[in-house]
Amino acid sequence: MTATMDTTKLDQFVGQMVGNMTGAAVCAGVWLGDSLGLYRALADAGPQSSDVLGSSTGCNGRLVREWLDGQAAAGLIEYDPATDTYELSPEATAVLADETSPAFVARGMNTLAAMFIDLAAVEEAFRSDGAMSWGDHHPCLFDGTEWFFRNGYRAMLTTEWIPALDGVDEKLTAGARVADIGCGHGASSVVLAEAYPASEVHGFDLHAPSVQVAEARAAEAGVSNRTTFTAADARGYRGLFDLICFFDCLHDMGDPLGAARHAREQLAPGGTVLLVEPFALDDRTENLTENPMAALLYHASSTLCTPNSLSQEVGCGLGAQAGEVRLREVFTQAGYSTFRRVAQTPLNLILEAKP
């Protein structure tokens, strides 16, 4: 029996899809504006015409005009019809142009770009064993991941998250050994090294090209003398550490239980694990309806995180929406006696584990 279609609901659903398509197109425009330097040229410069902006950035003026109108229609850039000029508000500048702002997200659009670029390969993963390793993605993904998290780490890691851990801030201030597992481009490692000059930070990542970028980032920040970066997986590094960190990476791993067990074995007496994972509610039905980040993170998980996990030994496929209860199970099975949430943001759960 054919169900009767509700035309009002149909219209609403079509409107929802148009909104989704609009959001995707605007995100592509944000990626373009950041890559071409258009936002930076608009920032704190006052009203500008499209021709002036095109000239100052070395871009085609006609295309810049279309881009500006799209940005104005999306409410990202202010347009004055009386003077035919465009301007970036202070709030938009913080989000789109200021690389030091905690709210800066423009460069994180590289992650979304990679999702589209790699769709054919992801489709093949769906049709086969589900596996697609991190290193098989377009380089946009590595840049996007760095910038998606970088400024949040700079704003909160050493000012809120580390101080919330039991006695860790004092240890790092006095001088301690830190392991940053899955360090990527080294954004978190550099923040730790800058804040705690008496400590040494060791970054480990399976993706060798990212390790090379991390070394360059440390050099740029002037902390090479207290950082080292090594290509190694989450069960392959050695040494005793006072703090072992997993920043938004444990759920990507093929064997998160093995990674947690190995970290316990590498902890110095009295050591701590800092686990930062995507925010999720423990009840999946509630998470689908009450977590505003769920739609983004589930889609990222199905195209990036879970395929990477399935490409590795064990292939747990924990996923980016595991939630605190599931993560606690992993660390309890790994032999930890203490596991608690010490902070949270709209994007992340910040968790402490101790043997």
Helices and strands as residue ranges (DSSP letters): H 7-36, H 38-42, H 50-57, H 61-73, E 78-80, E 85-87, H 90-96, G 106-108, H 109-117, H 119-127, G 134-136, H 140-156, I 157-161, H 162-164, H 168-174, E 177-181, H 187-195, E 200-205, H 208-221, G 224-226, E 227-231, E 241-247, G 250-252, H 256-266, E 267-278, H 284-290, H 294-300, I 301-305, H 306-310, H 323-333, E 338-344, E 348-354
